[in-house]
Amino acid sequence: MRTAIGTILPSSNRVVERTTAAILAHLPGVDACYARIRYAPDGSGQPADAYDADSYVEAAALLGHARVAAVGWNGSRGAALGLDHDRALVGLMARAAGCPAVTTALAAATTVGRLGARRIAFVMPGEAADAGAHGAGLAPGGIETVAARGLGCTDNLAAAAVPVAEIIAAARALAAEARPDAILVWSTNLPGFDAMAPLEAELGIPVLDSAALGVAALLAAAGIPAAPLAPLGRLFAAR
């Protein structure tokens, strides 16, 4: 049977599946399976300050029926909640699915550390002011959030419609004004994957797309070699 990774994503997400498919196109023989948890465009469906654990357990258990090699929550809200929430979620998902589990926020924190980035900047879907809470959650010690650009999205679904050119322009502005060590495109519903490698080549620093971070973490947890993915971005080498 072909190896498969299992992804849990928000119900209002339109980008994670597309990004996963684009990455797995470079890995023949690896399948993707998906499950959704309730997360409406306005954010309703999940508690404001926690996860609805039962919905994740159910989604992970169903992915376990497909015998996926790893299961992951490819959503970014764990950074603002605090990574302890994601660590607890990993345990719940792993037990339900019967395989290793990961989250995008935990993967981002690990990747930023492995890349040696001490000064980070964010491209955010909504308000730039939101970056402070996310940055503090991802990197509570020794890493500074130096700048952010918000793209004015009014809800989660709107993020999926942001033109890639706007993400590129925001990243360029951040690099020029703040000279960060790395830039995070911080929402798994922002279509930042296509901008990642071109921006890295232009700016000379890591540019980390959220949805791609979640896929990279799943592949690592499943023990799938990432060497063929090196041209897609530095995050695939930070394992």
Disulfide bonds with the S-S distance in Angstrom:
none
